């Protein structure tokens, strides 16, 4: 009996008769399972040497050996050991949002803010003006058509029903804030796993600029639609992704880049253009073109939003020019247009390193691989703010560049347990202290971004 090579996964056996007058050759095929094929190619699998398995996709390490029951005082661990889950699925980001919102509200009131009207400062005034008047009768300085109107359009029917700016602002801020928390959790889980998703949305809540989620700003809607569309695309729900991309082009001028990145990644993977590429393009362009049409009708110029950026001191520049301006703005000169509170100016500079490190890790990490659209989205969402001459408000733009949260969550998850606890604790303390300072300034009307 002899074995000969052939089709992978099939063993060919040659059975011959007795040596003599005639021999009858018969070939019988015996299928092999995948383990047998791997054994023939790579040799037998090594025996278990009781070493812990590597962390899966940025999550917790699986420790071999019999599990020991948790101590009596570890109530949460005993709850998990019994097979129950703490805030399973979507309940986690929703519960985290509720706790985060109440905590930030308490800090805001304690530091001199009001429970309702602290959400009306700065850019909120522009979005309210667009909701009431559109782009008509623009102000001569810093006009409202510098802002895209999606959040104002979302609030308009609520304002018509309630006839209350206060109700409108907080209903929109709450709905978009919850949706943003869920979307960041969902896309992180699609890219990695549940452990990384929970850590990512926790970092999202801890980030100091998350305070803009309870103001009448566009951050919540931008993150909810963008991260939600990427999440849906990753799970194969391309109809939902298309629906979410319909609104993304009206949230911000860079919103149109989200479908562009998804289309580019899709073409690279499949090496062809399919119908969903056209669907994503049409969805993203629909709202963007609608904004241009409204500006043409009410302002007289479809590109009016670009031509008023000089009122904020912004123009296209090299990224190092913007960073240098942010550093020089620590000691602002007389006549400087954008001068946030000192803590915000310092945080803007830190955010340059925060976002660039995350994009670089997503692009070049070999042990912790992310989908190609991760770093592409990160670069697309931050490139224009980084090349706008002025670094003021950069912390807000980095917060809206939501890919940084699953990236950092996954990177932290690959650390040994002790280092993971130390790093998360240090990050949490730094972010909480900065949040306390920013909330205090914003709640009393100081400009922070």
Secondary structure, 3 states (H helix, E strand, C coil): CEEECCCCCEEEEEECCCCCCCCCCEEEEEECCHHHHHHHHHCCCCCCCCCCCCCCCCCCCCCCCCCCCCCCCCHHHHHHHCCCCCCCCCHHHHHHHHHHHHHHHHHHHHCCCCCCHHHHCCHHHHHHHHHHHCCCCCCCCCCHHHCCCHHHHHHHHHHHHHCCHHHHHHHHHHHHHHHHHHHHHHHHHHHCCHHHHHHHHHHHHHCHHHHHHHCCCCHHHHHHHHHHHHHHHHCCCHHHHHHHHHHHCCCCHHHHHHHHHHHHHHHHHHCCCCHHHHHHHHHHHHHHHHHHHHHHHHCCCCCHHHHCHHHHCCCCCCHHHHHHHHHHHHHCCCCCCCCCCHHHHHHHHHHHHHHHHHHHHHHHCCCCCCCHHHHHHHHHHHHHHHCCCCCCCHHHHHHHCCHHHHHHHHHHHCCCHHHHHHHHHHHHHHHHHHHHHHHHHHHCCCCCC
